[in-house]
Every structure is written in C-alpha cells, then in structure tokens.
Amino acid sequence: MYQRPKADNARKAPEQYRVLSLFSGGMGLDLGLESTGRFKIVACIEKESAFCETIRQNRDAGRLPQELRVLEADLSKLDPKEALDEMGIDPSSIDVVVGGPPCQSFSTAGRRGTTQDPRGTLLWDFLRFVSYVEPKFFLMENVRGLLSAALKHRPIAERPEKGGAPLSEEEEPGSVVRLFAKDLSTINGGYHLDIFEVNAVNYGAPQLRERALFIGNRFGRLVEFPAPTHGPSQTAESQDDLFEAVNLQPWRTLGDALEGLDDPNPQIMDFSPRKKGFLAMVPEGSNWRSLPEEVQKESMGRAWHAKGGRSGWWRRLTFDLPCPTLVTMPNHASTSLCHPRETRALSIREYARIQEFPDNWQFSGTLSKQYAQVGNAVPTRLGRVAGEVISQELDQALKEGAKVETMSSFEPRIIYLQSHVRTRQWFKGGETFVWGNGDGSENVRYAKPKTQRKLRSI
C-alpha cells in the first residue's frame, strides 16, 4: 500500500490534468471536472450521434477545448489501442479516465436484472480502457443499485428467508462490484478503489439524485469525499439533531434553479390534453392525493390499488423544494414533472438549469434525444466536487513523489454519505399534505436521515 517516498522524487503538479472521457453523454460529469479549472478533457468516446453532435457544437463554439477529439463509436466494440491511435492520443499522456457506463439492469427504478457474465457488460468495457491507459486516477459514476447487484439472480420466492438453499457466492448482494474490484486489482499493480454513495442535493444541487462514485488510484491512497454541505431547511435545534452541525447550508430548491431563466420559446415534451386535465386539478406541491377519489381511480387504473411507489403520479412540483430526480421523459403520468404554476412539463432549458449546465450550452438532436442527454447526465455539481477531491489527491501524490504501488488487497471501501433522502410526507391518516406557495408546512418536511456516514466493505 501507499508509503511516503523520499522528497527527491517530488514532482510539480501541472496546471491541468488530462482527461479521457468514456460514455460522455451530455457531458455533465466532464463539465463538472472542467469547472474546477484543474482538468482538460482531451478526448471523448460516445455512441449516440446526437450526443456527439452536442459535444462538437459546443467545442466549435468555444465552450470546450478546440483540440478536443470526439470519437463516435460503440465502446463495447472498440479496441482501446486502436481507438486512441485513431484519435492521436498517447495513453501515457492521460492522467484521469472518467465515465458513466450505462447499466440500467442495476437500477432500482426498474426491474432488477442479472448480469450472468458481467465481463460482457459496459462496466467491464470501462475497465478494459482503464487497463490499457493505466491512468493515475479514474472516476466512474453509476446508479446506487449497482452496489447491491448480484452476478446471478435468485427469485425472491426461492431465497433462504423463504425456505430456499443458502445463496451461492455469485448470488450474494454486491458480487458484481466485488468481481469488478478483483479484476481491477490485476491491472499492472492494481488500483485502490473507494466507492462513495452520495446525493447531489447534499452538495448544493437543486435536485434529489443518488449516485455511486467510484474513485480508483494507482498509489494506494485512501481517498475521502467531503461530508454534505447542504441539508433540509430546519430550525437550528432540529438541524443540530439531524446533522450534529449548525453550519449546513439549506438545500437549493427548484425556485433557486429557475430564478431569472429567460426562455421565451421553451422546448417541451408536454403532457397530452387528457393528462393536462387531471394535472390542472392538482395544486402546487401535491400529487394524485389531491384529486377526488373517483378521479384518482379513473386516471390511475390498476396503479390506484398498489401499495407503494405512487408519489410521482400526477405530481406538480413546487418552487420551495429541490426537484425530484430528473427522468428522460417528464410527461409520464406516473413520474410526472409538472411545472409548479403552469400546467405543462418542465422544458429542456429548465432541465438544464436543474442539472446546472451553463445557460449557453447547446443541445443537439430531436427533442427526445435532448431530454435523454440532460436527464441521464450526472449533475455537474457532483463532477465538480469529485474533481476537487481528485485534483487535490493528485497534487499531493506528485508533491510527495508517490510511486505506483502493488495493492495488497482488492477489497474496495464503500462509504455511505447520507445519500438516501427519506421521502417527504404526502398523506397520513386521511389527510393530504401539500407543500407550495411558500407554505412550508411542518407536516410535509422530509424525514430525518437514519444514517449520516457508514463505512463498509463487500
């Protein structure tokens, strides 16, 4: 593991570290890194034509480095050496590899799948490029559900608690990440891996969005991610109780994000007239609970009889709270993102404000492709915080003359940093709670977090 070397090995940190971006998408992660002033994105590899055109368009407009290389290709079919040769990139010149491999099967938002052979997934394609480039650090982001994903799926009815046989090692929760870390350790000395479970809202983003950030380094350094800087608006007494700190800034809200936005001709993937009819009856800060029962049943069908997961139905947002997690289609009845005061879906430019893209950032492609770019992006805020962590670690490693160390263990550290925000109160005892128009009712505040920080291994 990491040992402090002699001072004569010290090197001066460069002004900017060079970054290879994989699965670049809408570039939320990349823009966050660049906003620190310490990173330069030198090459991007992205499959979607519309996303690549967005990158080129903003590069040509001077919002990205003019020499940025963009390779439009399916990364799963690429040989890393051939890809970098085609772009004219020397792998030894890359300091950091970043990216967010799409891994929908791990998301808890949909039906959880099984990987069976994970080495054929995009997660391992990211690993192939890390193996070839051998960067000093890498940053990979993904859904939190990846951390509990198993290599093989056992139906719930057949699990041990239901009388079934004990789970095999491949059926154990976390076996995907364990194998990923094990394979990572075989790369020419290996990488130390720290994984952070975070929520963008706790770092100043105006959006509730849970992510897992994987930070790997070749020096054996134990990396730490900063504690949350923001929290739910409470009185000083209850805030002490919540976070044992009085200096947390209040969560930024949807109103904060959209303040001063000039969008005279908004581009909107809007609700149908039928959906607008139901949403028109919902007040700001409420959802289907505010509709008459007969209208609830008519509009929701079988979903009305479900026991949970219905808070997004006919949801009208409020300016007074952070935005819920953005989705790629804001006009679905069950995950609706309706403007607080107008009966319409959030516009593309409003989406971009919530993800904290620059106001002059241009998006290419069809309207649905634009929503996908912004909705799937990593909040730029998380990219900036992660970039500050990595640049400081790299600076210190170079100052100390750190050398690549062979890892003694492949076990990753997983640090939970209050990523789960317990849901706000919508309904209790026959009463519907509405938060809007500056009411700030005590009844609809977000519940206290049960855990602030937790360190574990798989």
Secondary structure, 3 states (H helix, E strand, C coil): CCCCCCHHHCCCCCCCEEEEEECCCCCHHHHHHHCCCCEEEEEEEECCHHHHHHHHHHHHCCCCCCCCEEEECCHHHCCHHHHHHHHCCCHHHCCEEEECCCCHHHCCCCCCCCCCCHHHCHHHHHHHHHHHHCCCEEEEEECHHHHHCCCCCCCHHHCHHHCCCCCCHHHCCCHHHHHHHHHHCCCCCCCEEEEEEEEHHHHCCCECCEEEEEEEECCCCCCCCCCCCEECCCCHHHHHHHHCCCCCEECCCHHHHHCCCCCCCCCCCCCCHHHHHHHCCCCCCCCHHHCCHHHHHHHHHHHHHCCCCCCCCCCECCCCCCECCCCCCCCCCCCCCECCCCCCECCHHHHHHHCCCCCCCCCCCCHHHHHHHHHCCCCHHHHHHHHHHHHHHHHHHHHCCCCCCCCCCCCCEEEECCCCCCCECCEECCEECCCCCCCCCHHHCECCCCCCCEEECC
